[in-house]
Amino acid sequence: MRAVHPIHGLTSTGCPPSRLRRLGAWKARYRRRPAPAMLLCAALLLSACAGPREDSRTATPPAAGRSRIAVFPLENLSGRVAPSREIRGLFLARLRSAGFEVLDDERLDQVMTRHRVRYTAGVDREAALALKKEEAVEAVLVPSLEWYDETDPPKAAMFSRLVSTGDSPAVLWIDGVGLAGDDAPGLLGLGLVGDPNVLLARAADALVGSLVRDVSAGKNLAGSEGPRKFRPKLVYRSDALIPDKRYTVAVAPFFNKTDRKYAGEIMALHLIRNLMAFQNFEIVEPGLVRQELLRFRIIMTEGISLPETETILNAVHADLVLNGEVLDYRDYRGPEGVAKVDFSVLLIERRTRQIVYSSYSQNQGDDGVLVFDWGRVNTAHAMASHMARAIGRAMLQAGRRGR
Amino acid sequence: MATRPASVRKGAFFSMSTRMTCLLLSMVLPLSTSCAPTVTRSAYRDPNMDFGVIKTVAVMPFHNLSRESVAADRVRDVFINRLLSTGAVYVLPVGEVARGVARTEILNPSAPSPEEVVRLATAVKAQAVITGVVREYGEVRSGSSAAAAISISVQMLEGQTGKTVWTASSTKGGIDVWDRLFGGGGRPMNDVTRDAVNDVIQKLFK
């Protein structure tokens, strides 16, 4: 693992401000002589920075007096070797600099050993209670690595969520980021990133920054509607799903029919993250759902059945269970290729025991791309995120009450 | 020498030609009628079936005859979504169907026997069971041209008797004249799949 260089002072486009200033000066110089051909060239070159990418915002300045949190080991969903410890180290450093009091590893290990906590991709009731009582930890940060590829241009995609401790753990915040080295090539390829560590640092910055902002603001923001092309291709929505009502949703594991390991878990995280952005949905911590599935020895052979739905919903006190299957979830290595995502979603209601929402989504990174890769999406993470957000809006019909 | 007027000669010629045409037509017409298709259609509806009583259906896993491994799952997903969105029938969740299949011990869920259909329909409380076959799914090639193509067939079996009450098939996509002349690779697979499923479902509600 090479040394990680923290990147400070980046803009929302991922371009350093000095470069943007230079660009501004260049534009001001030529404003007096607006040759049409020159303007056209500039527009085309600038358009290379304008794909529907994930946010890669910087961490906000440190703020004192924040909560005491524990950081679980990184859940590696990439299905390949990745610098897990280093990535967790990035999170720890950024959280401490943002003013969070982070439980040290030794004490965390002691609690986990004492309570035989083996599963660290979620927080179950016992672990949450133990951390609260024994170490006065208020929340647990669960980082997940979705994709990591060092091949030039490098790619990295990550999730992170904050779960409350105590007797009823709940997801307080979740966000994700997917970055590729060629997301914003800019003028003459000056924006290209060749070092995977830079991407990892940017991803950690973006996630911790989002957490700090969210904790400060006390709420999420649904954001813009996103490109039309990411809307589900087929939608069924029952009238039983009331847009103004607040629902508690349990997300059951998705069925993975792809050759990508953990695609089901990744898709579930995308939906949790994006449904959390709407104030109509409260999401049950996936660790709790898993605990109940194990407790009732529920093994889903192909999909979730109605008795299983009822059992899960009663156990976690939820109104809806979200389930689905992933048919394709593909990232590509190197500069050539196209990301693909293909999945279907099913939402079953507790009261009627019926499907209230069902949709089928399928996209690939070069959908709607006509010239100069304008609008191209380089990571499956970024694409799946847009698609999941569009599903949330379709459930609530035109994104009503987005928060 | 007395010659016949031109009009008479012309008339003789035309009468000769007309006779030949008539003769040819009388020979070609019976031959061409033998080429006409027999009474076959891409859909069948049992005329004695009251489709109004079908409120809930179970869609079984589709049988996959194509080279694409997830083609059957993909088409089944699209089919279930489209059928649900018509609002005419309720489609059981796939997990509930899988549970019914396991409970009734159906050996081949994509081609159940009438007895198995009756057992399954009773177990999952469905009025009908739908099975399907994906015959072709993927890219077809002809020379330098390539395009997405799909061919599916679907049948509905009544839950009380296990009898086939409706069948339909559809083939969409493939290489057209435009693709041959200008290339372009045809339409996306997803669009072609949607068209084929729409076509099949329209045949149910006709």
Chai-1 contact restraints between the chains, C-beta under 6 A:
chainA,res_idxA,chainB,res_idxB,connection_type,confidence,min_distance_angstrom,max_distance_angstrom,comment,restraint_id
A,L234,B,N81,contact,1.0,0.0,6.0,A-B,restraint_1
A,Y236,B,N81,contact,1.0,0.0,6.0,A-B,restraint_2
A,Y236,B,L84,contact,1.0,0.0,6.0,A-B,restraint_3
A,Y236,B,S85,contact,1.0,0.0,6.0,A-B,restraint_4
A,K257,B,V70,contact,1.0,0.0,6.0,A-B,restraint_5
A,K257,B,D73,contact,1.0,0.0,6.0,A-B,restraint_6
A,T301,B,A98,contact,1.0,0.0,6.0,A-B,restraint_7
A,E302,B,V94,contact,1.0,0.0,6.0,A-B,restraint_8
A,E302,B,G95,contact,1.0,0.0,6.0,A-B,restraint_9
A,E302,B,A98,contact,1.0,0.0,6.0,A-B,restraint_10
A,G303,B,P93,contact,1.0,0.0,6.0,A-B,restraint_11
A,G303,B,V94,contact,1.0,0.0,6.0,A-B,restraint_12
A,G303,B,G95,contact,1.0,0.0,6.0,A-B,restraint_13
A,G303,B,A98,contact,1.0,0.0,6.0,A-B,restraint_14
A,I304,B,G95,contact,1.0,0.0,6.0,A-B,restraint_15
A,S305,B,G95,contact,1.0,0.0,6.0,A-B,restraint_16
A,S305,B,E96,contact,1.0,0.0,6.0,A-B,restraint_17
A,S305,B,R99,contact,1.0,0.0,6.0,A-B,restraint_18
A,L306,B,E96,contact,1.0,0.0,6.0,A-B,restraint_19
A,L327,B,V70,contact,1.0,0.0,6.0,A-B,restraint_20
A,L327,B,R74,contact,1.0,0.0,6.0,A-B,restraint_21
A,S344,B,D77,contact,1.0,0.0,6.0,A-B,restraint_22
A,L346,B,P93,contact,1.0,0.0,6.0,A-B,restraint_23
A,I355,B,P93,contact,1.0,0.0,6.0,A-B,restraint_24
A,S358,B,N81,contact,1.0,0.0,6.0,A-B,restraint_25
A,S358,B,L84,contact,1.0,0.0,6.0,A-B,restraint_26
A,Y360,B,D77,contact,1.0,0.0,6.0,A-B,restraint_27
A,Y360,B,V78,contact,1.0,0.0,6.0,A-B,restraint_28
A,Y360,B,N81,contact,1.0,0.0,6.0,A-B,restraint_29
A,Q362,B,N190,contact,1.0,0.0,6.0,A-B,restraint_30
